[in-house]
Amino acid sequence: MAVKALLRRMTPLDRAIVLILLAGAATTFFYLGAGARGQRVVAEQNGRIVFAAPLDENRTASLTGPLGETVLSIRDGRARILSSSCPLKICMGMGEVSRAGELLACVPNGLLVRIEGPPEKRSHDLISY
Amino acid sequence: MRFTRPIIIVVLLIALAFFSLQRLAGDGTETVRRSRLLMGTVVEIEASGKDAERLDRTVTEAFNEMERIEGLMSPRRPDSDVARLSLSPAGTEVSPETAEVIDLGLDVSAASDGAFDMTLGRLKDLWGIETESPRVPSPTEIREALAGCGRQALRLEGTRVIKTDPKVAVDLGGIAKGYAIDRAIAVLRQGGVEIASVNAGGDIRLLGDKGRPWRIGIRHPRDPDGLTATLILGETAVVTSGDYERFFEADGVRYHHLFDPRTGTPASLSRSATVVAKTAVQADALSTAAFVLGPEAGLKLLEDTPEVEGLIVGADGAAVLTTGLKGRVEWP
């Protein structure tokens, strides 16, 4: 009943303002939500971009480095190294990345994979490890 | 339509002005972020300033400088100072940069009573932890690899490094990366960059600030996605040495790459050691030394070193930190 009373007391301008504020909040929510996920997968070798693709399209890419082939998989908005001809396979153990700024690297095969997109809001600037 | 709610209009206009200003971000600051594979790791440089083209050029110069340092100090490059030094029976002339690194390394070696050791090249080759076929050597092999090693095995006369034992193989793995980071920061500073970070595989140096202190997460030694703590820092360097970086497992035992020079086996008192110092080269060497010494002696070393702070996670998972870090740490 209180809601009905409130609605009765609102002028058309009040209603317009409420609508504008709600639309603003929805837009902000949409943009912040999108910022958490990356948009593109970019692979570099020796500073040169050798592969780029949207993160939301499933695909597999074979990238050739000095040691042979490294296979990159993009599936369900996540990228990971499926197989690699490097000796220790550390790149395969790095798991999946999906957020802007995250990296996969196969150092022996000279391959760097980066997720690009709007920066994510995090609790820290960098991680020391 | 009558204006019956003037206060709402004022609030709305203020909110609109605020969001518009935020969106326009009127100071014109540009940020360049680039990554390269150098020194066996991913190096990321982020630099902010007014002129994007100049920033980009300066970041390229910083990467080039790191690559030059790698060429001087990588044991895998046959013409590097380090490779030549290891092959030479009595020592050799090195570049001023390599001499500077060895000089600082000898200081940390002395302060840590030999826990930081630049003469473990043969021992590292023996274990082969960073190779395809690592193995646990026999006690006899370890004894032989340690023969002649230690801080007394190297001496510096100007830019000439003297070896007291011909077999000694020099390894600057615990210090060269920090030096390269410092050189990159120097190049960025010379290029007029006021706000930047250089992150070489988690070894970090910070320049300026973003209008607020930097927040540096310290990786949890046993949870790759978790943080042990977050440090609130100004313009400084942060380096962490951990037993999770490079290791292999044999018969259920983890053998990592940070050796205790006293035993020739992986140091067992710590899981990780993080050092905050003015330069990355000092933080790099001290983090290795503190890791080897463990929470008790390692913490004392850090407390006794001027303008240095740190956090050590012991083998039991408990963290200790220097008094100067208290108030600058957030726990998860």
Contacts between the chains, C-beta under 8 A, distances in Angstrom:
chain1	res1	chain2	res2	distance
A	11	B	1	7.0
A	11	B	2	6.8
A	11	B	4	5.2
A	11	B	5	7.0
A	12	B	1	5.5
A	13	B	1	5.6
A	13	B	2	7.9
A	13	B	3	6.8
A	13	B	4	7.3
A	13	B	5	6.7
A	14	B	4	7.8
A	14	B	5	5.8
A	14	B	8	7.0
A	17	B	5	7.6
A	17	B	8	5.5
A	17	B	9	7.8
A	17	B	12	5.9
A	20	B	12	7.2
A	21	B	12	7.7
A	24	B	15	7.9
A	24	B	19	7.6
A	44	B	35	7.5
A	47	B	36	6.0
A	87	B	131	7.3
A	87	B	132	3.8
A	88	B	130	7.9
A	88	B	132	6.6
A	95	B	224	8.0
A	101	B	33	8.0
A	103	B	35	6.7
A	103	B	42	5.9
A	103	B	44	7.8
A	105	B	37	6.6
A	105	B	41	7.9
A	105	B	42	4.8
A	107	B	37	5.6
A	107	B	40	5.8
A	107	B	41	6.6
A	107	B	42	7.5
A	110	B	37	5.9
A	112	B	35	5.8
A	112	B	36	7.5
A	112	B	37	5.8
A	112	B	42	6.4
A	114	B	35	6.3
A	123	B	215	6.8
A	123	B	217	7.3
A	123	B	230	6.5
A	124	B	215	4.3
A	124	B	216	6.3
A	124	B	217	3.8
A	124	B	227	7.3
A	124	B	230	5.2
A	125	B	197	7.1
A	125	B	210	7.5
A	125	B	214	5.1
A	125	B	215	5.2
A	125	B	216	6.5
A	126	B	197	6.0
A	126	B	199	5.5
A	126	B	204	5.5
A	126	B	214	7.4
A	126	B	216	5.5
A	126	B	217	7.2
A	127	B	202	6.4
A	127	B	216	7.3
A	127	B	217	4.3
A	127	B	218	7.4
A	127	B	219	5.6
A	127	B	227	7.3
A	128	B	202	5.1
A	128	B	203	7.1
A	128	B	204	5.5
A	128	B	216	5.6
A	128	B	217	7.2
A	128	B	218	5.5
A	128	B	219	6.8
A	128	B	238	4.6
A	128	B	239	6.8
A	128	B	240	4.4
A	128	B	274	5.9
A	129	B	201	7.7
A	129	B	202	3.6
A	129	B	218	7.7
A	129	B	219	3.6
A	129	B	240	5.5
A	129	B	242	6.4
A	129	B	244	8.0
A	129	B	245	7.3
